[in-house]
Amino acid sequence: MNVLLFLIPVALLMGLAGLIAFIWSLNSGQYEDLDGAAARILEDDGDEPG
């Protein structure tokens, strides 16, 4: 039972840290250009050896 007194606050802090990281990524523009990333994988840069 004493383990729960340690694990519950740790789990809450980890959840809060994940939420803060997600909100930071939203505010920094991480998800602004989703179509550009999908199109870049189809482009042929010619960097392949051979």
Secondary structure as GFF3:
##gff-version 3
##sequence-region A 1 50
A	DSSP	alpha_helix	2	27	.	.	.	ID=ss1
A	DSSP	alpha_helix	34	40	.	.	.	ID=ss2
###
